[in-house]
Amino acid sequence: MLKVYGFGRVNSAARGHTRDLRVLWALEEMQMPFELIGMDHPAHELNTDAYRKLNPFEQLPAIDDDGVVLTESAAILIYLAKKADKLIPSDQPFFASSRELVSRSAFETTLCRVRLRMFRRSCGGIHSQKRSFASRR
């Protein structure tokens, strides 16, 4: 069974802003069964030798799908969507466009809130590009 390593406990400032939520949302949307392994971040469970074997960067999320281990949320999303044949188009041009959007969203969330607002203003409309992609279906 697919194992998802996510936050079982985080500091209050991080609640609702963790990258494991992306993976959990996608799994729920695709109705894929999984086992959630909740990691206690304040108790430093990510810094253990056991977890470091899974992810040497000591970050979440991570998945273990019968030996296929991935540790970056964007890569996990693409892997799961391709495996389930859901959420992303199977034809190559549209797949490339959806991958671009996944990569862009992964990049955006790594920026602090102030820089994210500046980025959105300067690129003139990530949201319009999403609508453009949706209209191509």
The 8 nearest C-alpha neighbors of each residue, nearest first, counted from 0:
[[1, 33, 2, 64, 65, 34, 32, 63],
 [0, 2, 64, 33, 63, 34, 3, 65],
 [3, 1, 34, 63, 62, 33, 35, 0],
 [4, 2, 62, 35, 36, 61, 34, 5],
 [5, 3, 36, 61, 60, 62, 35, 37],
 [6, 4, 60, 37, 19, 59, 38, 3],
 [5, 7, 38, 37, 8, 39, 9, 40],
 [6, 8, 37, 38, 39, 5, 9, 36],
 [7, 9, 39, 6, 40, 38, 10, 41],
 [10, 8, 40, 41, 13, 11, 6, 14],
 [9, 11, 12, 13, 41, 14, 8, 40],
 [10, 12, 13, 14, 9, 8, 15, 16],
 [13, 11, 10, 14, 9, 16, 15, 17],
 [14, 12, 16, 11, 10, 15, 9, 17],
 [15, 13, 11, 16, 12, 9, 17, 10],
 [14, 16, 17, 13, 20, 12, 18, 11],
 [17, 15, 13, 14, 18, 20, 12, 19],
 [18, 16, 19, 15, 20, 13, 14, 6],
 [19, 17, 20, 21, 60, 72, 16, 59],
 [18, 20, 60, 22, 21, 5, 17, 23],
 [19, 21, 23, 18, 22, 24, 17, 15],
 [22, 20, 24, 19, 23, 18, 25, 72],
 [21, 23, 25, 19, 24, 20, 26, 76],
 [22, 24, 20, 26, 25, 21, 27, 19],
 [23, 25, 27, 21, 22, 26, 20, 28],
 [26, 24, 28, 22, 27, 23, 29, 21],
 [27, 25, 29, 23, 31, 28, 24, 30],
 [26, 28, 30, 24, 25, 29, 23, 31],
 [29, 27, 25, 26, 30, 24, 31, 86],
 [28, 30, 26, 31, 27, 25, 85, 83],
 [31, 29, 27, 28, 26, 32, 25, 83],
 [30, 32, 26, 29, 33, 27, 83, 28],
 [33, 31, 30, 1, 34, 0, 26, 27],
 [34, 32, 1, 2, 0, 35, 31, 3],
 [33, 35, 2, 3, 1, 36, 0, 32],
 [34, 36, 3, 2, 37, 4, 33, 5],
 [35, 37, 4, 3, 5, 38, 34, 2],
 [7, 38, 36, 6, 5, 35, 4, 39],
 [39, 37, 7, 6, 5, 40, 44, 36],
 [40, 38, 8, 7, 42, 44, 41, 6],
 [39, 41, 43, 42, 9, 44, 8, 38],
 [42, 40, 43, 39, 9, 10, 8, 44],
 [41, 43, 40, 39, 44, 45, 8, 38],
 [44, 42, 40, 45, 41, 46, 39, 47],
 [45, 43, 46, 39, 47, 42, 40, 38],
 [46, 44, 57, 43, 47, 50, 40, 58],
 [47, 45, 44, 43, 57, 51, 48, 50],
 [46, 48, 49, 50, 45, 44, 51, 43],
 [47, 49, 51, 50, 52, 46, 45, 55],
 [48, 50, 47, 52, 51, 53, 46, 45],
 [51, 49, 53, 52, 47, 48, 45, 54],
 [50, 52, 55, 54, 48, 53, 49, 57],
 [53, 51, 50, 49, 54, 55, 48, 47],
 [52, 54, 50, 51, 55, 49, 68, 61],
 [53, 55, 51, 56, 57, 52, 50, 70],
 [54, 56, 51, 57, 52, 53, 50, 58],
 [55, 57, 54, 58, 51, 70, 59, 45],
 [58, 56, 45, 55, 54, 51, 46, 50],
 [59, 57, 56, 60, 45, 54, 70, 61],
 [60, 58, 61, 5, 19, 4, 70, 57],
 [59, 61, 19, 5, 4, 70, 72, 58],
 [62, 60, 70, 4, 59, 69, 3, 71],
 [63, 61, 3, 69, 2, 68, 4, 64],
 [62, 64, 68, 2, 67, 66, 65, 1],
 [63, 65, 1, 67, 66, 62, 2, 68],
 [66, 64, 67, 63, 1, 0, 68, 2],
 [65, 67, 64, 63, 68, 62, 1, 69],
 [66, 68, 64, 63, 65, 69, 62, 1],
 [69, 67, 63, 62, 66, 64, 70, 61],
 [70, 68, 62, 61, 75, 71, 67, 63],
 [69, 71, 61, 60, 54, 62, 72, 68],
 [72, 70, 74, 73, 75, 69, 60, 61],
 [71, 73, 75, 74, 76, 60, 18, 70],
 [74, 72, 76, 75, 71, 105, 101, 102],
 [75, 73, 77, 71, 76, 72, 78, 69],
 [74, 76, 72, 78, 73, 77, 69, 79],
 [77, 75, 73, 79, 74, 78, 80, 72],
 [76, 78, 80, 74, 75, 79, 81, 73],
 [79, 77, 75, 81, 76, 80, 74, 82],
 [78, 80, 82, 76, 81, 77, 75, 83],
 [81, 79, 77, 85, 83, 82, 78, 84],
 [82, 80, 84, 78, 79, 83, 77, 85],
 [81, 83, 79, 80, 84, 78, 85, 77],
 [84, 82, 80, 85, 81, 79, 29, 31],
 [85, 83, 81, 82, 80, 86, 87, 89],
 [84, 86, 80, 83, 87, 29, 81, 88],
 [87, 85, 80, 88, 84, 29, 25, 28],
 [88, 86, 85, 94, 80, 97, 89, 84],
 [87, 89, 94, 90, 93, 86, 85, 97],
 [88, 90, 94, 91, 87, 84, 93, 81],
 [91, 89, 88, 93, 94, 92, 95, 87],
 [90, 92, 94, 93, 95, 89, 88, 96],
 [93, 91, 95, 94, 90, 96, 88, 89],
 [92, 94, 96, 95, 91, 90, 88, 97],
 [93, 95, 91, 97, 88, 96, 92, 90],
 [96, 94, 98, 92, 93, 97, 91, 99],
 [97, 95, 93, 99, 98, 94, 92, 100],
 [96, 98, 100, 94, 99, 95, 93, 101],
 [99, 97, 101, 95, 100, 96, 94, 102],
 [98, 100, 96, 102, 97, 101, 103, 95],
 [101, 99, 103, 97, 98, 102, 104, 96],
 [102, 100, 98, 104, 103, 99, 73, 105],
 [103, 101, 105, 99, 100, 104, 98, 106],
 [102, 104, 100, 106, 105, 101, 99, 107],
 [103, 105, 107, 101, 106, 102, 100, 108],
 [106, 104, 102, 103, 107, 108, 73, 101],
 [107, 105, 103, 104, 109, 108, 102, 110],
 [108, 106, 104, 109, 105, 110, 103, 115],
 [107, 109, 110, 106, 105, 104, 111, 115],
 [110, 108, 107, 106, 111, 105, 115, 104],
 [111, 109, 108, 115, 107, 114, 112, 106],
 [110, 112, 114, 113, 115, 109, 108, 107],
 [113, 111, 115, 114, 116, 110, 108, 117],
 [112, 114, 116, 115, 111, 117, 110, 118],
 [115, 113, 117, 116, 111, 112, 110, 118],
 [114, 116, 112, 118, 117, 113, 110, 111],
 [115, 117, 119, 113, 114, 118, 112, 120],
 [118, 116, 114, 120, 115, 119, 121, 113],
 [119, 117, 115, 121, 120, 116, 114, 122],
 [118, 120, 116, 122, 121, 117, 115, 123],
 [119, 121, 117, 118, 123, 122, 116, 124],
 [120, 122, 118, 123, 119, 117, 124, 116],
 [123, 121, 119, 120, 124, 118, 125, 117],
 [124, 122, 121, 120, 119, 125, 127, 118],
 [123, 125, 126, 127, 122, 119, 128, 120],
 [124, 126, 128, 127, 129, 119, 123, 122],
 [125, 127, 129, 124, 128, 130, 131, 123],
 [126, 128, 130, 124, 129, 125, 131, 123],
 [129, 127, 131, 125, 126, 130, 132, 124],
 [130, 128, 126, 132, 131, 127, 133, 125],
 [129, 131, 133, 127, 128, 132, 134, 126],
 [132, 130, 128, 134, 129, 133, 127, 135],
 [133, 131, 129, 135, 130, 134, 128, 96],
 [132, 134, 130, 135, 131, 136, 129, 128],
 [133, 135, 131, 132, 136, 130, 129, 128],
 [136, 134, 132, 133, 131, 93, 130, 129],
 [135, 134, 133, 132, 93, 88, 131, 90]]
